[in-house]
Amino acid sequence: MERKPLPIDFRHLETFCRVAELKNFSKAAEDLLLTQPTISGHILDMEHTLSLRLFDRTGREARLTRAGEVLYQYALKIQAIRKEALNALSEFSKGIKGELSLGASTLPGEYLLPRFIGDFRKDHPNITISLKIADTKEVVQYVLQGAVEFAMTGGRLNHPSLQYDLFGEDKIIVIGPQATRSPRKRRIPFDEVFREPWIIREEGSGTQMAVERALKKKGKSLKQFNVVMEMGSASSLKAAVKAGLGLAFVSRKVVEDELVSGLLSWVEVEGLESISRPVYTVLHLGRTLSPIGEHFLRFLKKRRGDLA
């Protein structure tokens, strides 16, 4: 029996976007709290309605076809306009309610924004907030594409459509494995760092950009370090250092608990000046924030200084 084409609704578009972003049907199902057959059914309905193949399935990975890439750009715009409309209409209801999409790089996404969002929702319980966490380069693309209303990043990538506002300064330190027979803070000469094994963040992370700027002042680069591993998140980097695989540059905010408990040690590098990086809020100059977005941004500005 021939399957009758169905209209594409917002739920189908949401499913399509999450599969495109996660490149996996099972992960999208888990993220959207749906079953995998439901996710597959949504995508099949869309492909049948459009008479187009949207994904190439290779093993466990689902990659967008050329047609899928075109649809993805429009789907992001449609979802953004839908949220903007619903949020604008919420002003006519009692209280603030609706959806807010935010982006963040690792430090603000995992260690700052969850607390701020929790505090904000105490006064605005009818708000749903989604948070996309990725490296700085990817988060900036979310802002440019309209996938999020605004973002918070630990780095700055200049673009004429973006506005950066300083939120605070984040201190970056060097950490090592647990120190059993020495103080939790130890010192090594700058020349020694090139002989030590190092674990670094991926290219595009705010931490790596700040470290490269500091090293450039001394005529050096991370390319001259003995890099044994590259990690895509601060949590995996911490785990590698705890396992004794090497030293790493990391935000002090990320390792506060481990330094206090002695699970990690603070390594002071003689001759290397203190490294800090700014944390920014990032907005698109060509888009107007929703009422919820404006309220949350004002709330964040009042919390400046919390990073210290």
N, C-alpha and C positions, 0 to 999 in steps of 0.2 A: 504494500500500500504506500503510495507516494506521500511523503511528509509535506504538510501544508506550511508554507512560509509564515513565520510569525513576525510581528513588528518588533523592532529592537527597543527595549525599554532601558531605563537608567540602570537597573540592576544588571542587565546584560553588559552594558558599557563598563560598569564598575568591575565586573568579573574579567572582562577582556583586558582592562588596564592592569589589573593585578597579575594576571598570567604573563602579560607582556613585561612587566617590571621584575617579576620573580623568576621568569623563564621556566616555570614548573607548575603543573596542574595541582599536584599534591600540596605544595607550599601555599598556593593561592587559596585552595580549599581551607587549609588550616587558618590562614590569615583572615578569611571572610567568614569563618565558622560555618562552612557548608561542607557537604560531602563531595568527594571527587566526581562521582557520576553527575551531580548537579552542575558542577563547574564545566565538565565536558559537554553536558547538554546545552548549557548557555552558549558555549562557543560553536557547537554544531548548529544550533538554531540561527546564530548570526551568519555563519558561513552559508547555510542553506538560503536564508533570506537574501543575502547579497550575491549569491552564486559565485563566491570567491573563497579561495583558501587563505585563511588569515595567519595560520601558524604552520611551520615545518616541524614535525615531531621526530626528533632523533634521540633515541634512547630515553633518558629521563628529562631531556631538555626540550623546551618548546621555544622556537625562535620565530619572530615575526617575518612574514613574507614581505615583499615590496608593498603589496596591497595593504597588509596589516600595519606597516609603518605609516602609511598615509592615514589610515583610519585612526591610529593611535594619537596622532597630532590633533585631529578633530575631536576625538573622544575626550582628551584633556580639556579642550576649550569648552565643550558641551557641559562637562561636569563642573567646571569652574563657574560658568554662567548660571547653572542650576543652583549651586550653593549661594552665589551672589544674590539671585532672585529671592530665594527662601530667607536668607538673612536680612535682606532689605524689608521684606514683608513682616519679619518678626518684630520690627519696630512698632507695628500697629497692635501687637499683642502685649499683654502685661508682662514686664520683665524681659530680659535678654535671653533668647534661645536660638538654637540653630547649630550649624556645623562650622568648624574652623579647621583648615588644613595648614599645618606648619612643616617646615623643613629644618634640619639641624645637622651639623657635623658632629663627630663623636662626643667631644667634651660637653658641649651644651645639651646635646640630645640625650646623653646617658646620665649626666651628673648635675645639670642645672634645671633644664626645662621641666622634667617630671615633677620636681618640687614646686616650681612656680605654677604649673598647670593645676596641681592639687590644691594649692592655696587659692587660686583664682576660682576654681569650681565650687569652693565652699560658699562663695557669695553668688555664684551663677550655676546652680546644679543642673539647669536644663540645657547646658551647652555640651555638645559632643566635639572633642578635639582629636584629630588624627595627626600623628607625628611621623614623618619620613626621615630616617637617619641614614646618612651616607657620608662619603668624604666631601670636602669643601667644593671641589669641582662639580660633582654630581648635584649637590644641593643648590648651587648657583643655577644650574640648568633647570631644576625644578621651578625656581623663581621665574626664570626667563620664559619657560613654557606655560606658566600659569597653573602648574600642578599644585602649588602651595601659595597661600596669600603672601606670606613673608617667611624669612628664615633667620636662624642664628648660626653663625659660622666662626671658626677660629682662624680664618684666612680671608684675604681679599683678592678677588680676581676682577680687574677693572673691566667695565662694560658701560657704554653710554646710557643704557636703559636702567642701570642699577643705582640705588642709593644706599650707602653704608653709614650707619650711625654707631659710634663706639659705645659698647655696653660696659666693658671693664677690661682689666689686664690679667692675663693668666701666666703664672710663673712656670717655666719648664726646667726640670732638674734631671740629673742622671741617676738612675737606680741600678742596683746590683742585687744579687741573691742574698738570702738571709745570712747575716754576719753572726757566726756562733762564738768566735773568740776575739772579736774586735768591736769597737763602738758601732752603733747603727749608722753613724756618719763617718765616712773615711775620705782621705784625700789621695789623689794620684796626680803626678805631673802631666802637663798637656802632651808631652812627647809620648807618654805611655799609651795614650788612648788609641793610637794607630796599631798597637800590638794586641789590644784586647779584642775578643769577639763581640760583635754588636748585633743587636736586633733592632730593626728600624720599621717605621710605619711606611705604608705604600705611598708612592708619588702622588701628590695631590692633597695629602692631609695637611691641616693647618700646622700641626707640630713639626712636620718635616720642613715646611716652607720657612718657619721661624728659625729652626736649627741651621738650615742652609744659609740664611741671611747672617747669622752670628758667625758662622765659620768663614764666610766670604770675607769678613773684616780682617781675618787672620791669614787670608790667602789660602784657605783650605776648603775642602768639600767632603761631603759624606762618601763620595766615590773613592776617596783615599783611605776610608776606614775598612777594617776587616769585617765586612758584613756577612753574617752566617745565615740570617733569616730575615724575611720581610713579612710583616703582619698587616692584616686589613682592619684590625680593631685594637683599641686600648686594652680590652680584657684579654685578648689572646697574647698580646705583647707582655702583659703582666705575668701571665701563666708561664711563658717561655723564660722570663727572667727568674721566676721562682724555681724553675726546674734547673737553674744553673747554666743555661745556654749562652749567657752573655750579659752585657750591659745595654741600657736603652735610655733614650731621651723620652720623657713623658711629663704630662701636666702633674704638678704637685697635687692638684685637686683630686686627680684620679687615684692616687696612691696614699692618701692621708691615713686611712685605716691600717694599711699594711706597714707603713713606717712606724706607727705607734705600737703595733703589735710585734714588730720585729721580723715580720715575714719577708720584708724587703729592706735593703739598706740604701741610704742616701750617699751617693758618691760625689764628692766635690772635686772638680777638675781645676787644678791650679793654672792660672793664666787664661782661663776662659771666662769671659765676662758673663754676668747674669743674663739669662735668656728669658724673655717674656714675649708673649704674643697677645695682640688685641683680640677681643671677642666682639663681633659686630652683630647688629640686626641688619638684615638685607631686605630691601623692598624694591619693587618694580615701579619706576617713575611713571609709567604709562597706565597704571591700574589704580583704581580707587579701592581702598580697603573696605570690607564689609563693616557694619556697625560692631559686630563681635571682634573683628580684627583690630579695629580702632581701640576698643575697650581693653583688649589684652595687651596691645602695644603700649598704651598709657600705663597699664599695670606694671609692665616690665621696666619702664623708665623709672618708676618709683623704687624698683628693687635694684637699681644700679648700686654697685658697691658690695653686693652679696658675694661676688666672685672673690673678693679679697678675703 
